[in-house]
Amino acid sequence: MPRYFFHTSECPSLDEAGTELPDIAAAKAEALQTSGQIIKQGSMGSLWKGIPWEMKVTDGPLPDGQTLFVVRLTAIQYGSAS
């Protein structure tokens, strides 16, 4: 079974262990589910400061793993909304 590695821009440590999943579709579902959990926890402090949040999914530990896909979230505030 393939192993996928999930790295987030907010986390100083990289995913060195990875997660075994049946295929890339399962890895995409896992990335979206985990991203949703992080949003619910409010752990994306820099998002509203104009800094995009990313989850990079690779096929091996960084720096050697190849990027398979990236989930990127950007929040843009318009006008004087606070």
Sine and cosine of phi, psi and omega as CSV:
sin_phi,cos_phi,sin_psi,cos_psi,sin_omega,cos_omega
0.00,0.00,0.70,-0.71,-0.01,-1.00
-0.91,0.40,0.45,-0.89,0.05,-1.00
-0.92,-0.40,0.74,-0.68,-0.01,-1.00
-0.89,-0.46,0.57,-0.82,-0.06,-1.00
-0.88,-0.47,0.79,-0.61,-0.12,-0.99
-0.93,-0.38,0.92,-0.40,-0.05,-1.00
-0.89,-0.46,0.76,-0.65,0.02,-1.00
-0.93,-0.37,0.49,-0.87,-0.02,-1.00
-0.94,0.34,-0.37,0.93,-0.02,-1.00
-1.00,0.08,-0.27,0.96,-0.11,-0.99
-0.98,-0.19,0.84,-0.55,-0.02,-1.00
-0.93,0.36,-0.41,0.91,0.00,-1.00
-0.99,-0.15,0.56,-0.83,-0.01,-1.00
-1.00,-0.02,0.38,-0.92,0.07,-1.00
-0.97,0.24,0.97,-0.25,-0.01,-1.00
-1.00,-0.06,-0.34,0.94,-0.08,-1.00
-1.00,-0.03,-0.63,0.78,-0.05,-1.00
0.96,0.26,0.07,-1.00,-0.01,-1.00
-0.71,-0.70,0.76,-0.64,0.06,-1.00
-0.98,0.18,0.80,-0.60,0.02,-1.00
-0.65,-0.76,0.44,-0.90,-0.10,-0.99
-0.90,0.43,-0.55,0.83,-0.07,-1.00
-0.26,-0.97,0.02,-1.00,-0.05,-1.00
-0.92,0.40,-0.51,0.86,0.06,-1.00
-0.88,0.48,-0.65,0.76,0.04,-1.00
-0.93,0.38,-0.59,0.81,0.04,-1.00
-0.91,0.41,-0.63,0.78,0.05,-1.00
-0.90,0.43,-0.69,0.73,0.03,-1.00
-0.89,0.46,-0.67,0.74,0.02,-1.00
-0.89,0.45,-0.67,0.75,0.01,-1.00
-0.89,0.46,-0.68,0.73,0.01,-1.00
-0.93,0.36,-0.66,0.75,0.01,-1.00
-0.90,0.44,-0.71,0.70,0.00,-1.00
-0.91,0.41,-0.64,0.77,0.06,-1.00
-0.87,0.50,-0.68,0.74,0.04,-1.00
-0.88,0.48,-0.65,0.76,0.03,-1.00
-0.90,0.43,-0.64,0.77,0.01,-1.00
-0.91,0.41,-0.64,0.77,0.05,-1.00
-0.88,0.48,-0.72,0.69,0.00,-1.00
-0.87,0.50,-0.59,0.81,-0.01,-1.00
-0.97,0.25,-0.20,0.98,-0.02,-1.00
0.95,0.32,0.50,0.87,-0.08,-1.00
-1.00,0.00,0.29,0.96,-0.03,-1.00
-0.92,-0.39,0.83,0.56,-0.09,-1.00
-0.82,0.57,-0.62,0.79,-0.07,-1.00
-0.98,0.19,-0.19,0.98,-0.06,-1.00
-0.85,0.53,-0.69,0.72,-0.03,-1.00
-0.99,0.16,0.01,1.00,0.09,-1.00
-0.99,-0.13,0.19,0.98,0.04,-1.00
1.00,0.06,0.17,0.99,0.01,-1.00
-0.98,-0.19,0.89,-0.45,-0.01,-1.00
-0.89,0.47,0.56,-0.83,0.09,-1.00
-0.98,-0.18,0.66,-0.76,-0.02,-1.00
-0.71,-0.70,0.55,-0.84,0.24,-0.97
-0.85,-0.52,0.90,-0.44,0.02,-1.00
-0.99,-0.16,0.78,-0.62,0.02,-1.00
-0.94,-0.35,0.82,-0.58,-0.07,-1.00
-0.83,-0.55,0.21,-0.98,0.00,-1.00
-1.00,-0.09,0.12,0.99,0.04,-1.00
-0.23,-0.97,0.18,-0.98,0.02,-1.00
-0.89,0.45,0.53,-0.85,0.08,-1.00
-0.97,0.24,0.51,-0.86,0.18,0.98
-1.00,-0.01,-0.02,1.00,-0.11,-0.99
-1.00,0.08,-0.39,0.92,-0.04,-1.00
-0.92,0.39,0.59,-0.81,0.04,-1.00
-1.00,0.08,0.69,-0.73,0.04,-1.00
-0.95,0.33,0.79,-0.61,0.04,-1.00
-1.00,-0.08,-0.68,0.73,0.07,-1.00
-0.26,-0.97,0.25,-0.97,0.00,-1.00
-0.74,-0.67,0.72,-0.69,0.18,-0.98
-0.99,-0.15,0.85,-0.52,-0.04,-1.00
-0.83,-0.56,0.77,-0.64,0.05,-1.00
-0.88,-0.48,0.73,-0.69,0.04,-1.00
-0.75,-0.66,0.74,-0.67,0.07,-1.00
-0.95,-0.32,0.76,-0.65,0.01,-1.00
-0.83,-0.56,0.84,-0.54,0.03,-1.00
-0.98,-0.20,0.76,-0.65,0.00,-1.00
-0.94,-0.34,0.53,-0.85,0.07,-1.00
0.93,0.37,-0.48,-0.88,-0.08,-1.00
-0.98,-0.19,0.35,0.94,0.03,-1.00
-0.87,0.50,0.65,-0.76,0.00,-1.00
-0.80,-0.60,0.00,0.00,0.00,0.00
